[in-house]
Amino acid sequence: MKVVYFRGSRIEAAMELIICCKGATMRFLPLHILFFSCFCLLKFSTARRDTITHAQPIADPESIISSNGAFELGFFSPANTTNRFVGTWYSNISVKTVVWVANRNRPLIDSSGTISISEDGNLVVLNGQKEIMWSSNPSISAATSAQLLDSGNLVLQDGSSGKTIWESFRYPSDSFIEKMKISSDANTGEKILLRSWKSPSDPSIGSFSYGINPLPLPEVFVWKDGSTYWRTGPWNGQIFIGVPEMASLYISRLNLVNDKEGTVYTTLTSADESSLLYLMLNYNGTLMEKHWSEEEQEWEVTWLAPATDCEVYGKCGPFGI
């Protein structure tokens, strides 16, 4: 078989690929169309995906991206360390901002890690020796896949029914993003909490947590090693009375829902749908509301608490003012 190039009177339009094989001649598409088709096939083959399956794991430094391009899940190293972690971050801004970490207490020491679906259907992070460094860990008896949703929620789904078996939004790290719920169930005692990093270089669980105390009146707390560090005051139906800025200065809206049967949860929304924001519980116990500035290409802190030492619960003793 040989390849023969035919050149017509107009090179761009008439160039064709002809293959001669055992006396037979087969005429193919013009080369510029052929090259365009190959480019499309290459582009299709490298298209981003938002799902991890048993047959399609990802290995460091690969990642998956939500269908709307807002969030990415993959491997990262915090500042001043070479340890590797699996996390979720905003993918459409210039500053890498991690909002969830999987293996926060068991770092990978090199770049040989993988994220996969195990034989038992769990989502797992493996090191180079195939040891499990983190697992979603529910009891599963079906084929599964993991998908990064447009909300930033990583969900493990039953392959046949599509039912969600596990989701990252129920196991937050230090960040409260839109579409999440921070909740408390007085009947079961179950709480969904933010838990601070230990330091800017160490995402392992730190000393501070953020959540809701539902009784006698719902209010939000920051705890340090289990003891009250800061609180919002009770919810009056519109705002937390200890945070008067909610009525005037907040660009975002922290809403509280009480089902009157023991379950209370808060959600975070922005008054401007095009505005990107989240709440972060810093490693030092400071709760920070951050908005993304397109103009400055950085996060702006629009509110924080406690703002001074005087706002720390019990800082000045039982008779302090």
C-alpha positions as CSV (number, residue, x, y, z in Angstrom):
1,M,0.0,0.0,0.0
2,K,1.3,3.5,-0.8
3,V,0.1,7.0,-0.1
4,V,-0.1,9.4,-3.1
5,Y,-0.8,13.1,-2.8
6,F,-2.7,14.7,-5.6
7,R,-2.3,18.5,-6.2
8,G,-4.9,20.3,-8.2
9,S,-5.1,23.8,-9.6
10,R,-6.1,25.2,-6.1
11,I,-3.9,23.7,-3.4
12,E,-6.2,24.6,-0.4
13,A,-9.4,23.2,-2.0
14,A,-8.1,20.4,-4.2
15,M,-5.5,18.6,-2.1
16,E,-6.8,15.1,-1.5
17,L,-5.4,11.9,0.0
18,I,-5.5,8.9,-2.3
19,I,-4.5,5.4,-1.1
20,C,-3.6,2.8,-3.7
21,C,-3.9,-0.8,-2.6
22,K,-3.5,-3.9,-4.9
23,G,-4.5,-1.9,-7.9
24,A,-7.6,-0.4,-6.3
25,T,-7.8,3.3,-5.7
26,M,-9.7,4.8,-2.7
27,R,-10.4,8.5,-2.7
28,F,-10.7,10.1,0.7
29,L,-11.8,13.5,2.0
30,P,-9.8,16.6,1.2
31,L,-6.8,16.8,3.6
32,H,-7.9,20.1,5.3
33,I,-11.2,18.3,6.3
34,L,-9.3,15.2,7.4
35,F,-7.0,17.3,9.6
36,F,-10.0,19.1,11.1
37,S,-11.7,15.8,11.8
38,C,-8.6,14.5,13.5
39,F,-8.4,17.7,15.6
40,C,-12.0,17.2,16.7
41,L,-11.4,13.6,17.7
42,L,-8.3,14.6,19.7
43,K,-10.3,17.4,21.4
44,F,-13.1,14.9,22.2
45,S,-10.7,12.3,23.6
46,T,-9.2,14.8,26.0
47,A,-12.5,16.4,27.1
48,R,-12.8,16.9,30.8
49,R,-14.9,14.6,32.9
50,D,-16.6,14.9,36.3
51,T,-16.9,11.3,37.3
52,I,-14.6,8.6,38.9
53,T,-15.4,4.9,38.4
54,H,-13.7,1.7,39.2
55,A,-12.5,1.5,35.6
56,Q,-11.6,5.2,35.4
57,P,-9.6,6.3,38.5
58,I,-7.5,9.4,38.5
59,A,-3.8,9.6,39.4
60,D,-1.8,12.5,40.7
61,P,-1.7,15.1,39.1
62,E,-5.0,14.4,37.2
63,S,-8.3,15.9,38.3
64,I,-12.0,15.9,37.5
65,I,-14.0,19.1,36.9
66,S,-17.7,19.7,37.5
67,S,-19.8,20.1,34.3
68,N,-20.2,23.8,34.7
69,G,-16.5,24.3,35.3
70,A,-16.9,25.9,38.7
71,F,-15.2,23.2,40.9
72,E,-12.3,20.9,40.5
73,L,-11.3,17.8,42.5
74,G,-7.7,16.5,42.5
75,F,-4.4,16.6,44.3
76,F,-2.7,19.6,45.9
77,S,0.0,20.6,48.3
78,P,-0.6,23.4,50.9
79,A,1.9,26.2,51.3
80,N,5.3,25.3,52.7
81,T,4.9,21.5,52.4
82,T,5.3,18.8,49.8
83,N,2.7,16.5,51.3
84,R,-0.2,15.7,48.9
85,F,-3.9,15.8,49.7
86,V,-7.0,15.2,47.7
87,G,-9.4,18.2,47.8
88,T,-12.0,20.3,46.0
89,W,-11.3,23.9,44.9
90,Y,-12.8,26.7,42.8
91,S,-11.5,26.1,39.3
92,N,-12.6,29.3,37.6
93,I,-10.7,31.8,39.6
94,S,-7.0,32.7,39.6
95,V,-6.3,32.0,43.3
96,K,-6.4,28.3,44.2
97,T,-8.9,28.1,47.1
98,V,-9.4,24.6,48.6
99,V,-12.9,24.2,50.2
100,W,-12.8,20.5,51.0
101,V,-10.1,17.9,51.9
102,A,-10.5,14.1,51.9
103,N,-7.4,12.7,53.5
104,R,-6.8,15.6,55.8
105,N,-5.4,13.5,58.6
106,R,-3.3,11.1,56.4
107,P,-1.3,13.0,53.8
108,L,0.4,11.4,50.9
109,I,4.2,11.8,51.1
110,D,4.7,11.8,47.3
111,S,2.9,12.1,44.0
112,S,2.1,8.5,43.5
113,G,-1.5,8.7,44.9
114,T,-4.7,7.7,43.1
115,I,-8.4,8.3,43.7
116,S,-10.5,5.3,42.8
117,I,-13.6,3.2,43.5
118,S,-12.6,0.2,45.5
119,E,-13.8,-3.4,45.0
120,D,-16.4,-2.9,47.7
121,G,-17.8,0.3,46.1
122,N,-16.2,2.9,48.3
123,L,-14.4,6.0,47.1
124,V,-10.8,5.7,48.3
125,V,-7.5,7.6,48.2
126,L,-4.6,5.2,47.8
127,N,-0.8,5.8,48.1
128,G,1.8,4.3,45.8
129,Q,1.7,1.0,47.7
130,K,-2.1,0.8,47.3
131,E,-2.7,1.4,51.0
132,I,-6.0,3.1,51.7
133,M,-5.2,6.6,53.1
134,W,-8.9,7.7,53.2
135,S,-12.3,6.1,52.4
136,S,-15.9,7.3,52.1
137,N,-16.5,4.2,54.3
138,P,-20.3,3.5,54.1
139,S,-21.6,0.0,53.9
140,I,-22.1,-0.7,50.2
141,S,-23.4,-3.7,48.2
142,A,-23.6,-2.2,44.7
143,A,-21.5,-0.9,41.9
144,T,-20.9,2.9,42.3
145,S,-19.4,6.0,40.8
146,A,-18.3,9.3,42.2
147,Q,-19.4,12.6,40.6
148,L,-18.3,16.2,41.3
149,L,-21.5,18.2,41.1
150,D,-21.8,21.8,39.9
151,S,-22.5,22.8,43.6
152,G,-19.0,21.5,44.6
153,N,-20.6,18.5,46.3
154,L,-18.7,15.2,45.7
155,V,-21.3,12.4,45.7
156,L,-21.0,8.6,45.7
157,Q,-23.9,7.1,43.7
158,D,-25.4,3.7,43.3
159,G,-24.7,2.7,39.7
160,S,-28.2,1.2,39.1
161,S,-30.5,3.5,41.0
162,G,-28.5,6.7,41.0
163,K,-29.2,7.1,44.7
164,T,-26.7,9.1,46.7
165,I,-24.9,6.8,49.2
166,W,-22.3,9.3,50.5
167,E,-21.6,13.1,49.9
168,S,-18.8,15.4,50.9
169,F,-21.3,18.1,52.0
170,R,-22.1,16.0,55.0
171,Y,-18.4,15.9,56.0
172,P,-17.1,19.5,55.5
173,S,-13.6,20.8,56.1
174,D,-13.2,24.4,57.1
175,S,-15.4,26.0,54.4
176,F,-19.1,26.7,54.2
177,I,-20.1,27.2,50.5
178,E,-23.4,27.9,48.8
179,K,-25.8,24.9,48.5
180,M,-24.3,23.4,51.7
181,K,-26.2,22.9,55.0
182,I,-24.7,23.2,58.4
183,S,-27.2,21.3,60.6
184,S,-28.0,19.8,63.9
185,D,-30.5,17.1,64.8
186,A,-31.6,17.2,68.4
187,N,-33.2,13.8,68.2
188,T,-30.2,11.9,67.1
189,G,-27.5,14.3,68.3
190,E,-26.0,14.3,64.8
191,K,-24.3,17.6,63.8
192,I,-22.7,18.7,60.5
193,L,-19.8,20.9,61.5
194,L,-17.0,22.9,60.0
195,R,-13.6,21.9,61.4
196,S,-10.6,24.2,61.1
197,W,-7.3,23.3,59.6
198,K,-4.5,22.9,62.2
199,S,-2.4,25.5,60.3
200,P,-2.1,27.1,56.9
201,S,0.2,24.2,55.9
202,D,-1.6,21.4,57.6
203,P,-5.3,20.7,56.8
204,S,-5.6,18.1,59.5
205,I,-8.4,18.7,62.0
206,G,-7.6,21.7,64.2
207,S,-8.9,23.0,67.5
208,F,-12.0,24.9,66.3
209,S,-15.4,23.8,65.0
210,Y,-18.4,25.7,63.8
211,G,-22.0,24.5,64.1
212,I,-25.6,25.0,65.4
213,N,-26.8,24.6,69.0
214,P,-30.6,24.0,68.4
215,L,-31.9,24.4,71.9
216,P,-33.5,26.3,73.7
217,L,-33.3,28.7,70.7
218,P,-31.1,28.0,67.7
219,E,-27.8,29.9,67.5
220,V,-24.5,29.4,65.8
221,F,-21.4,28.6,67.8
222,V,-17.6,28.4,67.3
223,W,-16.1,26.0,69.8
224,K,-12.5,25.6,70.8
225,D,-11.7,22.1,71.8
226,G,-15.4,21.6,72.6
227,S,-15.8,24.8,74.7
228,T,-17.7,27.9,73.6
229,Y,-15.4,30.4,71.9
230,W,-17.8,32.6,70.1
231,R,-21.6,32.7,69.4
232,T,-24.1,34.6,67.3
233,G,-26.9,34.9,69.9
234,P,-30.3,33.4,69.2
235,W,-32.1,33.5,65.9
236,N,-35.1,35.9,65.9
237,G,-36.6,34.8,62.7
238,Q,-34.6,37.2,60.5
239,I,-31.1,37.6,62.0
240,F,-28.9,36.3,64.8
241,I,-29.4,39.0,67.4
242,G,-25.7,39.0,68.4
243,V,-24.7,39.9,64.8
244,P,-26.5,43.1,64.0
245,E,-24.4,43.5,60.8
246,M,-26.6,40.8,59.2
247,A,-29.4,43.4,58.8
248,S,-27.3,46.0,57.0
249,L,-23.7,45.2,56.0
250,Y,-24.0,41.6,54.8
251,I,-23.8,41.1,51.1
252,S,-24.5,37.4,51.8
253,R,-27.4,35.9,53.7
254,L,-27.1,33.3,56.4
255,N,-30.5,31.7,56.6
256,L,-31.8,29.4,59.3
257,V,-34.5,26.8,58.9
258,N,-36.1,25.1,61.8
259,D,-38.5,22.2,61.1
260,K,-39.8,22.4,64.7
261,E,-39.1,18.6,65.1
262,G,-35.5,18.9,66.3
263,T,-33.7,19.5,63.0
264,V,-32.2,23.0,62.4
265,Y,-29.9,24.0,59.5
266,T,-28.3,27.1,58.0
267,T,-27.7,27.9,54.4
268,L,-25.5,30.6,52.8
269,T,-26.7,32.6,49.8
270,S,-25.5,35.8,48.1
271,A,-27.7,38.8,47.3
272,D,-25.9,38.9,44.0
273,E,-26.1,35.7,42.1
274,S,-23.0,36.4,40.1
275,S,-21.0,37.0,43.3
276,L,-18.8,34.2,44.5
277,L,-18.6,33.9,48.3
278,Y,-18.0,31.5,51.2
279,L,-17.4,31.3,54.9
280,M,-14.2,30.0,56.2
281,L,-13.3,28.9,59.8
282,N,-9.7,29.9,60.1
283,Y,-7.1,27.8,61.9
284,N,-7.0,30.5,64.7
285,G,-10.8,30.3,65.3
286,T,-11.8,33.4,63.2
287,L,-14.9,33.0,61.1
288,M,-14.4,34.9,57.9
289,E,-16.8,35.8,55.1
290,K,-15.0,36.2,51.8
291,H,-16.2,37.5,48.5
292,W,-14.2,37.2,45.2
293,S,-13.3,40.5,43.6
294,E,-13.0,40.1,39.8
295,E,-11.4,43.5,39.6
296,E,-8.6,42.8,42.1
297,Q,-8.5,39.1,41.4
298,E,-8.4,38.2,45.1
299,W,-10.6,37.4,48.0
300,E,-11.9,40.3,50.1
301,V,-12.9,39.7,53.7
302,T,-16.2,41.4,54.1
303,W,-16.9,40.3,57.7
304,L,-15.2,38.4,60.5
305,A,-15.9,37.2,64.0
306,P,-14.7,37.5,66.6
307,A,-13.4,40.8,65.4
308,T,-11.7,41.7,68.8
309,D,-10.6,39.8,71.9
310,C,-13.6,41.3,73.7
311,E,-15.9,39.2,71.4
312,V,-14.3,35.9,72.6
313,Y,-16.8,34.2,74.9
314,G,-15.9,34.6,78.5
315,K,-12.6,36.4,77.7
316,C,-13.1,39.0,80.5
317,G,-14.6,36.6,83.0
318,P,-18.2,36.3,84.3
319,F,-18.5,40.0,85.2
320,G,-16.7,41.5,82.2
321,I,-18.3,44.1,80.0
